[in-house]
Amino acid sequence: MNFLKYLWLIPLFPLIGSVVNGVFGRRFSKALVNVFALATTGASFLWAVGAVWQLARLLPEERIFNQNLFEWIPGGAALTAQGFSHFSIPWGYRLDPLSGVMILVVTGVGFLIHIYSTGYMAHEHGPNFGGYYRFFSYLNLFMFSMLTLVLANNFALMFVGWEGVGLCSYLLIGFYFFKKSAADAGKKAFIVNRIGDAGFMLGMFLIFQAFGSLDFSTVFSKAAAAPVEALGHVGVMTAIGLLLFLGATGKSAQLPLFTWLPDAMEGPTPVSALIHAATMVTAGVYMVARSSAIYTHAPTAMLVVAIVGALTAIFAASIGLVQNDIKRVLAYSTVSQLGYMFLACGVGAYFAGIFHLMTHAFFKALLFLGSGSVIHALSGQQDMRSMGGLKSKIPKTYWTMFVATVTIAGIPPFAGFFSKDEILWQAYSSDHGRWWLWLIGIVAALMTAFYMFRLIYLTFFNESHVDEETEHHIHESPSSMIVPLQILAVLSVVGGFVQIPKFLGGYDGFERWLEPVFKPGAVEAGSAAVEHAAIHGVGTEAAFAVLSVMVALLGIFVAYRFYFKPSSGPDRMVSFAPGVYNTLLHKYYVDEIYDALIVNRGKDLGNALWAFDRTTIDGGVNGSGWLTRFMADVSCWWDKWVVDGLVNVVGITVKIFSYPLRIIQTGFVQSYAFFMVLGLILLIWVYALK
């Protein structure tokens, strides 16, 4: 079977599941909803495996497969820096080693989370809780959007997937829409991401202006031929890189646009695992890595990416030290780990960033799903101070979460050690690396080990702080939730062996797999890991790795001393530096600062405009000026008979001549969405069969 020929089926399968459950799911049983949700995502995963397997059988220089289904946005000639260029954008997909990694992560981890969701959401019912079928329709729609993003062969189609995952994020974060905090969190995520999206669009416009195309192959080939801009110089390439990175900071929750991600924990736990740990938030990392040809020629933009990534890693890790909500600890951990990925991309080690993206998807999805199993066992309790003593009561959940915790701490031979150590080594040794970037990364690693084992000790060890009523109902999660945890635990153990450092025998299979994307034509020249080992010495790399492990063990030991056994250690720490503790507990007051400087000032401006308008209409401050009253009367007459009159005439005219069309205008958004998606499916099907 030719999987590559029908590459378009990978995103189409989950789209079908979303449409079927979204339109007809209200009439389905939960079992039937599960069938459509799981069958379509499972089929997408199997097709992705087949397509990547066929791609791997090709020679490295041949591992780029483009498939244009139809002309999506036709256009005429446009004046660009390259002269007049024909503006035409296809709906097309591109499978290469980079998108191959991404589709396996998205479909594989996504399928496991769908299975987990059937158990976690099993008791979902009633309109106040959103609807079981609607939840799975949103999950499938997210899968379609994310697959469109990573498979797109041009920036315009990537932006469609980019906006699609943003929409799904809004819908799923605010899934419990009758709960004010959830609705507010969804709006916050949507608005903050719009800031980043504006940067993405401006970067996309500048790309077309500079290169006359939005197609990846055309843009990257022209970018590769362009001169490298000097460090500190802001030319076209640097401007493009910075604008695209602005988009990435919004989607991947980097400084200063990170505040939406911790609040996103208001959504159901499977949402946290799928969108805000394993897939959506890595879209920014993927976009920067995909645009490596541009960033390589813009060292200033690369330095900005590295600095923001390093600062975000240590900033978010420090907040995670004192948080008490189990999901918020993991949320800030996600922000911190994403900073590591950007640090890798910023020093030119794109393969290391993608490597950590993959391993992070395994262990962070496992941690979020494991926290959901804990919350499930405790009837919704999320405060770690009200937990404790759960190791013997939910042992399967404990052991899988323990594996993930050791992995994220960077202890060998677990996957997190290999990917984190590669980033730290590249931050020091690469051509774009800096010793102080490595230092920030190693301090963040120390904090990571501390707050993750703090989570384990508070949740599973010591005496129980669970109330008596909940204590009687503590139980292990069903198999539908435990089996995905066990599979992800295995992946967290073995996932790092695709890239082994030189001092441990050396296997650079993952880097060589990605080299056709990041270093075209350099596959036979030797990997970056080998080159760095030759320059800096294998012994130096080994020493840095040993130091990294010792730092992680130190963080674990400190957490053990403070939290493993009941003691006054945490209280002493708070009393020793209450100002620091409160600052971290309140997340550096960033939300309060944003409210004071931006949100509230926006409200003040709106109130001032409204007050000015009312004062004018009411005839001045005292309401005594005859001229003001006369102008108010004229204004009211003009508004009523001219402005409203014209609007009413247009409305009546349209009403008379649009009667036949009004028959199919139901007024329900879901009906319009159904016909739009149905039309899209038919278009893809027709053009694919030509």
C-alpha positions as CSV (number, residue, x, y, z in Angstrom):
1,M,0.0,0.0,0.0
2,N,1.3,3.4,-0.9
3,F,0.9,5.4,2.3
4,L,2.7,8.5,0.9
5,K,0.3,8.8,-2.1
6,Y,-2.6,9.1,0.3
7,L,-0.8,11.3,2.8
8,W,-3.9,13.5,3.1
9,L,-5.7,10.8,4.9
10,I,-3.6,11.4,8.1
11,P,-5.4,14.7,8.9
12,L,-8.6,13.7,7.2
13,F,-9.3,10.7,9.6
14,P,-9.6,12.8,12.8
15,L,-11.6,15.5,10.9
16,I,-14.2,12.9,9.9
17,G,-14.4,11.8,13.6
18,S,-14.9,15.4,14.7
19,V,-17.6,16.1,12.2
20,V,-19.5,12.8,12.9
21,N,-19.4,13.2,16.7
22,G,-20.0,17.0,16.5
23,V,-23.1,16.7,14.3
24,F,-24.6,13.4,15.3
25,G,-23.0,12.7,18.7
26,R,-25.9,14.0,20.7
27,R,-27.9,11.0,19.6
28,F,-25.0,8.5,20.1
29,S,-24.3,6.4,23.1
30,K,-21.0,7.0,24.8
31,A,-19.7,3.7,23.4
32,L,-20.5,4.8,19.8
33,V,-18.9,8.2,20.4
34,N,-15.8,6.3,21.6
35,V,-15.8,4.2,18.5
36,F,-15.7,7.1,16.1
37,A,-13.2,9.1,18.2
38,L,-10.8,6.2,18.7
39,A,-11.1,4.6,15.3
40,T,-10.3,7.8,13.4
41,T,-7.3,8.8,15.6
42,G,-6.1,5.2,15.6
43,A,-6.3,5.0,11.8
44,S,-4.4,8.3,11.6
45,F,-1.6,6.9,13.7
46,L,-1.3,3.7,11.7
47,W,-1.3,5.7,8.4
48,A,1.4,8.0,9.9
49,V,3.5,5.0,10.9
50,G,3.2,3.6,7.4
51,A,4.0,6.9,5.7
52,V,7.1,7.5,7.9
53,W,8.3,3.9,7.3
54,Q,8.1,4.4,3.5
55,L,9.9,7.7,3.8
56,A,12.7,6.0,5.9
57,R,13.3,3.5,3.0
58,L,14.3,6.3,0.7
59,L,17.8,7.7,0.5
60,P,18.4,10.6,2.9
61,E,18.5,13.2,0.1
62,E,15.2,12.0,-1.2
63,R,13.3,12.2,2.0
64,I,11.1,15.1,1.1
65,F,7.7,14.3,-0.2
66,N,5.4,17.1,-1.4
67,Q,1.7,16.6,-2.2
68,N,-0.4,19.5,-3.5
69,L,-4.1,18.6,-3.5
70,F,-5.6,21.7,-5.1
71,E,-5.0,25.4,-5.6
72,W,-6.3,26.9,-2.4
73,I,-5.8,30.6,-2.8
74,P,-5.5,31.7,-6.4
75,G,-4.1,35.1,-7.1
76,G,-2.4,37.4,-9.6
77,A,0.9,39.1,-9.8
78,A,2.3,40.8,-6.7
79,L,5.2,43.2,-6.4
80,T,7.9,41.8,-4.1
81,A,11.6,42.4,-3.5
82,Q,12.1,39.7,-6.2
83,G,10.1,41.6,-8.7
84,F,6.6,40.6,-9.8
85,S,5.7,37.2,-8.3
86,H,2.6,35.1,-9.0
87,F,0.6,34.7,-5.8
88,S,-0.9,31.3,-5.6
89,I,-1.1,29.1,-2.5
90,P,-1.9,25.3,-2.7
91,W,-3.5,23.2,-0.1
92,G,-0.5,20.9,0.1
93,Y,1.3,18.6,2.5
94,R,5.0,18.0,3.1
95,L,6.4,14.9,4.7
96,D,10.1,14.9,5.6
97,P,12.1,13.7,8.6
98,L,11.0,16.6,10.8
99,S,7.3,16.4,10.0
100,G,7.6,12.7,10.3
101,V,8.7,12.9,13.9
102,M,5.9,15.4,14.6
103,I,3.1,13.3,13.1
104,L,4.2,10.2,15.0
105,V,4.2,12.2,18.3
106,V,0.9,13.9,17.6
107,T,-1.0,10.8,16.5
108,G,0.7,8.4,18.8
109,V,0.5,10.4,22.0
110,G,-2.9,11.8,20.9
111,F,-4.3,8.3,20.4
112,L,-3.2,7.2,23.9
113,I,-4.8,10.4,25.4
114,H,-8.0,9.6,23.6
115,I,-8.1,6.1,25.2
116,Y,-7.4,7.7,28.6
117,S,-10.2,10.2,28.1
118,T,-12.8,7.4,27.6
119,G,-12.2,6.5,31.3
120,Y,-11.5,9.9,32.7
121,M,-14.6,11.5,31.1
122,A,-16.9,8.4,31.6
123,H,-19.1,10.1,34.2
124,E,-19.5,13.3,32.1
125,H,-23.1,14.2,31.7
126,G,-25.6,17.1,31.5
127,P,-25.4,20.5,29.8
128,N,-23.6,22.1,32.8
129,F,-20.7,19.7,32.1
130,G,-20.4,20.4,28.4
131,G,-21.4,17.1,26.8
132,Y,-19.4,13.9,26.3
133,Y,-19.7,13.9,22.5
134,R,-18.7,17.5,22.2
135,F,-15.5,16.8,24.2
136,F,-14.3,14.1,21.7
137,S,-15.4,16.2,18.7
138,Y,-13.1,19.0,20.0
139,L,-10.3,16.6,20.6
140,N,-10.5,15.2,17.1
141,L,-10.7,18.7,15.6
142,F,-7.6,19.5,17.5
143,M,-5.8,16.5,16.0
144,F,-6.8,17.7,12.5
145,S,-5.6,21.2,13.1
146,M,-2.3,20.1,14.6
147,L,-1.6,17.6,11.8
148,T,-2.4,20.4,9.3
149,L,0.1,22.6,11.0
150,V,3.0,20.1,11.0
151,L,2.3,18.6,7.5
152,A,1.7,22.0,5.7
153,N,4.2,22.7,2.9
154,N,3.7,26.5,3.1
155,F,3.4,29.1,5.7
156,A,-0.2,30.0,4.8
157,L,-1.5,26.5,5.4
158,M,0.7,26.2,8.5
159,F,-1.1,29.3,9.8
160,V,-4.5,27.7,9.2
161,G,-3.4,24.8,11.5
162,W,-1.9,27.4,13.9
163,E,-5.2,29.2,14.3
164,G,-7.1,25.9,14.4
165,V,-5.2,24.6,17.4
166,G,-5.7,28.0,19.0
167,L,-9.5,27.7,18.5
168,C,-9.5,24.2,19.9
169,S,-7.4,25.4,22.9
170,Y,-10.1,28.0,23.6
171,L,-12.9,25.5,23.3
172,L,-11.2,22.8,25.4
173,I,-9.9,25.1,28.2
174,G,-13.3,26.6,28.6
175,F,-15.0,23.2,28.2
176,Y,-16.8,23.6,31.6
177,F,-18.2,26.9,30.3
178,F,-20.6,27.4,33.2
179,K,-17.6,27.7,35.5
180,K,-16.4,31.3,35.4
181,S,-12.7,30.5,36.0
182,A,-12.7,28.1,33.1
183,A,-14.5,30.6,30.8
184,D,-12.0,33.3,31.8
185,A,-9.0,31.0,31.2
186,G,-10.3,30.2,27.8
187,K,-10.7,33.9,26.9
188,K,-7.2,34.6,28.3
189,A,-5.6,31.9,26.2
190,F,-7.4,33.2,23.1
191,I,-6.5,36.9,23.6
192,V,-2.8,36.3,24.6
193,N,-2.3,34.0,21.6
194,R,-3.7,36.7,19.3
195,I,-0.7,38.9,20.2
196,G,1.7,36.2,19.1
197,D,-0.4,35.4,16.0
198,A,-0.1,39.0,14.9
199,G,3.7,38.6,14.9
200,F,3.4,35.3,12.9
201,M,1.2,37.1,10.2
202,L,3.6,40.0,9.9
203,G,6.5,37.6,9.6
204,M,4.6,35.7,6.9
205,F,3.9,38.9,4.9
206,L,7.6,39.9,5.1
207,I,8.6,36.4,3.9
208,F,6.4,36.8,0.8
209,Q,7.7,40.3,0.3
210,A,11.4,39.1,0.6
211,F,11.2,35.8,-1.3
212,G,8.1,36.1,-3.5
213,S,6.6,32.9,-2.1
214,L,5.3,31.2,1.0
215,D,6.2,27.7,-0.1
216,F,8.8,26.1,2.2
217,S,11.0,24.7,-0.6
218,T,11.2,28.0,-2.4
219,V,11.7,30.2,0.7
220,F,14.3,28.0,2.3
221,S,16.3,27.5,-0.9
222,K,16.4,31.3,-1.4
223,A,17.2,31.9,2.3
224,A,20.1,29.4,2.1
225,A,21.6,31.4,-0.7
226,A,21.3,34.7,1.1
227,P,24.3,36.2,3.1
228,V,24.5,35.7,6.8
229,E,23.6,38.9,8.6
230,A,26.1,40.2,11.1
231,L,25.4,39.8,14.8
232,G,23.6,42.9,16.1
233,H,22.4,43.9,12.6
234,V,18.6,43.8,12.1
235,G,18.1,43.0,8.4
236,V,15.3,41.3,6.6
237,M,16.2,37.8,7.8
238,T,16.5,39.0,11.4
239,A,13.2,40.8,11.2
240,I,11.5,37.7,9.8
241,G,13.0,35.6,12.6
242,L,12.0,37.9,15.4
243,L,8.4,38.2,14.1
244,L,8.0,34.5,13.7
245,F,9.5,34.1,17.2
246,L,6.9,36.5,18.5
247,G,4.3,34.1,17.3
248,A,6.2,31.2,18.9
249,T,6.3,32.9,22.3
250,G,2.5,33.1,22.3
251,K,1.8,29.6,21.2
252,S,4.6,28.0,23.2
253,A,4.1,30.2,26.3
254,Q,7.4,31.9,26.5
255,L,8.3,35.2,28.2
256,P,6.4,37.5,28.2
257,L,3.3,35.7,26.8
258,F,3.4,32.7,29.1
259,T,0.6,33.6,31.5
260,W,-2.2,31.8,29.7
261,L,-0.7,28.3,30.1
262,P,-1.0,27.9,33.9
263,D,-4.6,29.1,33.8
264,A,-5.3,26.6,31.0
265,M,-5.3,23.9,33.7
266,E,-9.0,24.8,34.2
267,G,-9.7,22.4,31.3
268,P,-10.1,18.6,31.8
269,T,-6.8,16.8,32.5
270,P,-6.7,15.0,29.1
271,V,-6.8,18.5,27.6
272,S,-3.8,19.5,29.7
273,A,-1.9,16.4,28.5
274,L,-2.8,16.6,24.8
275,I,-2.8,20.3,24.1
276,H,-0.7,21.9,26.8
277,A,2.0,19.3,27.3
278,A,2.6,17.0,24.3
279,T,1.5,18.8,21.2
280,M,0.0,22.3,20.8
281,V,2.5,24.2,22.9
282,T,5.4,22.6,20.9
283,A,4.0,24.2,17.7
284,G,6.2,27.3,18.3
285,V,9.3,25.1,18.7
286,Y,8.4,23.2,15.5
287,M,7.9,26.5,13.6
288,V,11.3,27.8,14.6
289,A,13.0,24.5,13.8
290,R,11.2,24.4,10.4
291,S,12.5,27.9,9.7
292,S,16.1,27.0,10.5
293,A,17.3,28.1,7.1
294,I,16.1,31.6,8.0
295,Y,17.4,31.6,11.6
296,T,20.8,30.3,10.6
297,H,21.3,33.5,8.5
298,A,20.0,35.7,11.3
299,P,22.3,35.2,14.4
300,T,20.8,38.2,16.2
301,A,17.4,36.5,16.0
302,M,19.0,33.2,17.2
303,L,20.5,34.9,20.2
304,V,17.2,36.4,21.1
305,V,15.6,32.9,20.9
306,A,18.3,31.4,23.1
307,I,18.1,34.2,25.7
308,V,14.3,34.1,25.9
309,G,14.4,30.3,26.1
310,A,17.0,30.2,28.9
311,L,15.3,33.0,30.9
312,T,11.9,31.3,30.5
313,A,13.4,28.0,31.7
314,I,14.7,29.3,34.9
315,F,11.8,31.8,35.5
316,A,9.1,29.2,35.2
317,A,11.1,26.6,37.2
318,S,11.5,29.0,40.1
319,I,7.7,29.6,40.2
320,G,7.2,25.8,40.2
321,L,9.2,25.5,43.4
322,V,6.4,26.6,45.7
323,Q,3.1,25.9,43.8
324,N,0.6,23.7,45.6
325,D,-1.8,22.7,42.8
326,I,-0.5,19.5,41.3
327,K,-1.5,20.6,37.7
328,R,-0.1,24.1,38.1
329,V,3.3,22.6,39.1
330,L,3.3,20.6,35.9
331,A,2.1,23.6,33.9
332,Y,5.1,25.7,35.0
333,S,7.3,22.7,34.4
334,T,6.0,22.7,30.8
335,V,6.8,26.4,30.3
336,S,10.3,25.7,31.7
337,Q,10.9,22.7,29.4
338,L,9.7,24.6,26.4
339,G,12.3,27.2,27.3
340,Y,14.9,24.4,27.1
341,M,13.7,23.6,23.5
342,F,14.0,27.2,22.4
343,L,17.5,27.4,24.1
344,A,18.5,24.5,21.8
345,C,17.1,26.1,18.7
346,G,18.7,29.4,19.6
347,V,22.2,27.9,19.7
348,G,21.7,26.2,16.4
349,A,21.1,22.7,17.8
350,Y,17.7,22.3,16.2
351,F,17.9,18.5,16.4
352,A,18.4,18.7,20.2
353,G,15.3,20.9,20.5
354,I,13.2,18.4,18.5
355,F,14.7,15.5,20.4
356,H,13.6,17.1,23.7
357,L,10.2,17.9,22.2
358,M,9.7,14.2,21.5
359,T,10.9,12.9,25.0
360,H,9.0,15.7,26.7
361,A,5.8,14.6,24.9
362,F,6.3,11.1,26.5
363,F,7.1,12.0,30.1
364,K,5.0,15.2,30.4
365,A,1.9,13.6,28.9
366,L,2.5,10.8,31.5
367,L,2.8,13.3,34.3
368,F,-0.4,15.1,33.4
369,L,-2.3,11.9,32.9
370,G,-0.9,10.5,36.1
371,S,-2.0,13.7,38.0
372,G,-5.5,13.1,36.4
373,S,-5.4,9.6,37.9
374,V,-4.6,11.1,41.3
375,I,-7.3,13.7,41.0
376,H,-9.7,10.9,39.9
377,A,-8.9,8.9,43.0
378,L,-9.3,11.9,45.3
379,S,-12.7,13.0,43.9
380,G,-11.4,16.1,42.3
381,Q,-8.8,17.2,44.9
382,Q,-5.8,19.0,43.3
383,D,-4.0,20.6,46.3
384,M,-1.0,18.5,47.2
385,R,-1.2,19.7,50.8
386,S,-4.4,17.7,51.0
387,M,-2.8,14.5,49.7
388,G,-0.1,12.2,51.0
389,G,0.2,8.5,51.6
390,L,-1.2,7.4,48.2
391,K,1.7,5.2,47.2
392,S,0.1,2.0,48.6
393,K,-3.4,3.0,47.6
394,I,-2.9,3.7,43.9
395,P,0.4,1.9,43.2
396,K,0.2,1.7,39.4
397,T,-0.3,5.5,39.2
398,Y,2.6,6.0,41.6
399,W,5.1,3.9,39.7
400,T,4.3,5.4,36.3
401,M,4.5,8.9,37.7
402,F,7.7,8.0,39.5
403,V,9.2,6.9,36.2
404,A,8.2,10.2,34.5
405,T,9.6,12.2,37.5
406,V,13.0,10.5,37.3
407,T,12.9,11.1,33.5
408,I,12.3,14.8,33.7
409,A,14.9,15.2,36.5
410,G,17.5,13.9,33.9
411,I,18.6,10.7,35.6
412,P,20.2,8.2,33.3
413,P,19.3,6.0,31.5
414,F,15.9,7.5,31.2
415,A,14.9,9.5,28.1
416,G,15.0,13.0,29.8
417,F,18.7,12.6,30.6
418,F,19.7,12.1,26.9
419,S,17.7,15.0,25.5
420,K,18.3,17.5,28.4
421,D,22.0,16.7,28.5
422,E,22.3,17.2,24.7
423,I,20.7,20.7,25.1
424,L,23.1,21.7,27.9
425,W,26.1,20.4,26.0
426,Q,25.1,22.2,22.9
427,A,24.4,25.4,24.8
428,Y,28.0,25.4,25.9
429,S,29.9,23.8,23.0
430,S,28.1,24.9,19.8
431,D,29.2,27.8,17.6
432,H,26.3,29.9,18.9
433,G,26.6,28.7,22.5
434,R,27.6,30.7,25.5
435,W,28.8,29.5,28.9
436,W,26.2,31.6,30.7
437,L,23.4,30.0,28.7
438,W,24.7,26.6,30.0
439,L,24.8,28.0,33.5
440,I,21.2,29.2,33.4
441,G,20.2,25.8,32.0
442,I,21.9,23.8,34.7
443,V,20.4,26.0,37.5
444,A,16.9,25.4,35.9
445,A,17.7,21.6,35.9
446,L,18.5,21.8,39.7
447,M,15.1,23.5,40.3
448,T,13.3,20.9,38.1
449,A,14.6,18.0,40.1
450,F,13.6,19.7,43.3
451,Y,10.0,20.7,42.5
452,M,9.2,17.4,40.7
453,F,10.3,15.3,43.7
454,R,8.6,17.7,46.0
455,L,5.4,16.8,44.0
456,I,6.1,13.1,44.5
457,Y,6.8,13.3,48.2
458,L,3.8,15.5,49.0
459,T,1.4,13.3,46.9
460,F,2.5,9.8,47.6
461,F,4.5,9.7,50.8
462,N,4.2,10.7,54.5
463,E,0.9,10.6,56.4
464,S,-2.3,11.1,54.6
465,H,-4.0,14.5,54.7
466,V,-7.1,13.3,52.8
467,D,-10.4,13.9,54.5
468,E,-12.3,10.9,55.9
469,E,-15.1,10.9,53.3
470,T,-12.6,11.0,50.4
471,E,-10.4,8.4,52.1
472,H,-13.1,5.7,51.8
473,H,-13.5,6.3,48.0
474,I,-9.8,6.2,47.0
475,H,-9.3,3.7,44.3
476,E,-7.0,2.9,41.4
477,S,-8.1,4.2,38.0
478,P,-9.6,1.8,35.4
479,S,-7.6,0.0,32.8
480,S,-8.5,2.6,30.1
481,M,-6.6,5.1,32.1
482,I,-3.8,2.9,33.5
483,V,-2.7,1.2,30.2
484,P,-1.8,4.6,28.5
485,L,0.2,5.5,31.5
486,Q,2.1,2.3,31.3
487,I,2.8,2.7,27.6
488,L,4.0,6.2,28.1
489,A,6.2,5.0,31.0
490,V,7.9,2.5,28.7
491,L,8.5,5.3,26.1
492,S,9.9,7.5,28.8
493,V,12.5,4.8,29.6
494,V,13.5,3.8,26.1
495,G,12.8,7.0,24.1
496,G,16.3,8.5,24.6
497,F,18.2,5.7,23.1
498,V,17.8,7.1,19.6
499,Q,20.5,9.6,20.4
500,I,23.4,8.5,22.7
501,P,26.3,10.8,23.5
502,K,29.8,9.9,22.2
503,F,31.2,9.2,25.6
504,L,28.6,6.4,26.1
505,G,29.3,4.7,22.9
506,G,27.8,7.2,20.6
507,Y,24.7,6.7,18.4
508,D,23.5,9.7,16.6
509,G,20.6,8.1,14.7
510,F,18.1,10.9,15.6
511,E,20.4,13.7,14.5
512,R,21.3,11.9,11.2
513,W,17.5,11.3,10.6
514,L,16.9,15.1,10.8
515,E,20.0,16.2,9.0
516,P,18.4,16.4,5.5
517,V,16.1,19.1,7.0
518,F,18.6,21.1,9.1
519,K,21.8,20.5,7.1
520,P,20.9,19.6,3.5
521,G,23.7,17.8,1.8
522,A,25.7,17.3,5.0
523,V,24.5,13.8,5.8
524,E,27.8,12.1,4.9
525,A,29.9,14.8,6.4
526,G,29.4,13.7,10.0
527,S,27.0,14.8,12.7
528,A,27.3,17.9,14.8
529,A,27.7,15.7,17.9
530,V,30.8,14.0,16.4
531,E,32.2,17.4,15.3
532,H,31.7,18.9,18.8
533,A,33.3,15.9,20.4
534,A,36.3,16.2,18.2
535,I,36.7,19.9,19.0
536,H,35.9,19.9,22.8
537,G,36.9,16.3,23.6
538,V,34.8,13.4,24.7
539,G,36.2,13.7,28.2
540,T,34.8,17.3,28.5
541,E,31.4,16.2,27.3
542,A,31.4,13.4,29.9
543,A,32.4,15.8,32.7
544,F,29.5,18.1,31.8
545,A,27.1,15.1,31.8
546,V,28.3,13.9,35.2
547,L,27.9,17.4,36.6
548,S,24.4,17.6,35.2
549,V,23.5,14.3,36.9
550,M,25.1,15.5,40.2
551,V,23.0,18.7,40.0
552,A,19.8,16.7,39.5
553,L,20.7,14.4,42.4
554,L,21.3,17.5,44.6
555,G,17.8,18.8,43.8
556,I,16.3,15.4,44.7
557,F,18.3,15.3,47.9
558,V,17.1,18.8,49.0
559,A,13.5,17.8,48.2
560,Y,14.0,14.7,50.3
561,R,15.3,16.6,53.3
562,F,12.4,19.1,53.2
563,Y,9.5,17.0,52.1
564,F,10.1,13.2,52.5
565,K,9.4,13.1,56.2
566,P,7.2,15.5,58.2
567,S,9.4,18.3,59.4
568,S,9.5,22.0,59.9
569,G,11.8,22.4,56.9
570,P,9.4,24.1,54.6
571,D,8.2,26.4,57.4
572,R,11.8,27.3,58.2
573,M,12.4,28.1,54.5
574,V,9.4,30.3,54.4
575,S,10.4,32.2,57.5
576,F,14.0,32.6,56.3
577,A,12.9,34.3,53.1
578,P,9.2,35.2,53.3
579,G,9.5,37.9,50.6
580,V,11.0,35.5,48.1
581,Y,8.5,32.8,48.9
582,N,5.5,35.1,48.5
583,T,6.9,36.5,45.3
584,L,7.3,33.0,43.8
585,L,3.9,31.9,45.2
586,H,2.3,34.9,43.5
587,K,4.2,34.1,40.3
588,Y,6.3,37.3,40.4
589,Y,2.9,39.2,40.3
590,V,3.1,39.2,36.5
591,D,-0.7,38.8,36.1
592,E,-1.2,41.7,38.6
593,I,1.3,43.9,36.6
594,Y,-0.4,43.1,33.3
595,D,-3.8,43.9,34.9
596,A,-2.5,47.2,36.2
597,L,-0.7,48.3,33.1
598,I,-2.8,46.9,30.3
599,V,-6.1,45.3,31.2
600,N,-7.4,48.0,33.7
601,R,-6.0,50.8,31.6
602,G,-8.0,49.4,28.6
603,K,-11.1,49.4,30.8
604,D,-10.4,53.0,31.9
605,L,-10.1,54.1,28.3
606,G,-13.4,52.5,27.4
607,N,-15.1,54.0,30.4
608,A,-13.6,57.4,29.6
609,L,-14.9,57.2,26.0
610,W,-18.3,56.2,27.2
611,A,-18.4,59.0,29.8
612,F,-17.3,61.6,27.2
613,D,-20.0,60.4,24.8
614,R,-22.7,60.6,27.5
615,T,-21.6,64.0,28.7
616,T,-21.8,65.3,25.1
617,I,-25.3,64.0,24.5
618,D,-26.6,65.2,27.9
619,G,-25.6,68.7,27.1
620,G,-22.3,69.3,28.9
621,V,-21.3,68.8,32.5
622,N,-24.2,71.0,33.8
623,G,-26.5,70.3,30.9
624,S,-27.2,74.0,30.6
625,G,-25.6,75.0,27.2
626,W,-28.3,75.7,24.6
627,L,-25.8,75.1,21.8
628,T,-24.8,71.8,23.2
629,R,-28.5,70.7,23.7
630,F,-29.3,71.8,20.1
631,M,-26.3,69.8,18.7
632,A,-27.5,66.8,20.9
633,D,-31.0,67.1,19.3
634,V,-29.6,67.2,15.8
635,S,-27.4,64.3,16.6
636,C,-30.3,62.2,17.9
637,W,-32.4,63.2,14.8
638,W,-29.6,62.3,12.4
639,D,-29.0,59.0,14.2
640,K,-32.7,58.0,14.2
641,W,-33.8,59.0,10.8
642,V,-30.7,58.9,8.6
643,V,-28.3,56.3,10.1
644,D,-30.9,53.9,11.4
645,G,-33.2,54.7,8.4
646,L,-30.5,53.7,5.9
647,V,-29.8,50.6,7.9
648,N,-33.5,49.6,8.0
649,V,-33.9,50.2,4.2
650,V,-30.9,47.9,3.5
651,G,-32.3,45.3,5.9
652,I,-35.8,45.4,4.4
653,T,-34.3,45.1,0.8
654,V,-32.1,42.2,1.7
655,K,-35.1,40.5,3.5
656,I,-37.3,40.8,0.4
657,F,-34.7,39.5,-2.1
658,S,-33.1,36.8,0.1
659,Y,-36.2,34.8,0.9
660,P,-35.1,31.6,-1.0
661,L,-31.7,31.6,0.7
662,R,-33.2,32.2,4.2
663,I,-34.6,28.7,4.0
664,I,-31.1,27.1,4.5
665,Q,-30.0,29.8,7.0
666,T,-30.8,28.1,10.2
667,G,-29.1,30.5,12.6
668,F,-27.1,27.7,14.2
669,V,-23.3,28.0,14.0
670,Q,-22.9,24.3,14.2
671,S,-25.0,23.8,11.0
672,Y,-22.8,26.3,9.1
673,A,-19.7,24.7,10.4
674,F,-21.0,21.3,9.3
675,F,-21.6,22.4,5.7
676,M,-18.2,24.1,5.6
677,V,-16.3,21.1,6.8
678,L,-18.4,18.8,4.6
679,G,-17.6,20.9,1.6
680,L,-13.9,20.9,2.5
681,I,-13.9,17.1,2.8
682,L,-15.6,16.8,-0.6
683,L,-13.1,19.1,-2.2
684,I,-10.1,17.2,-0.8
685,W,-11.7,13.9,-1.9
686,V,-12.4,15.2,-5.5
687,Y,-9.0,16.6,-6.1
688,A,-7.2,13.7,-4.5
689,L,-9.0,11.2,-6.8
690,K,-8.0,13.2,-9.9
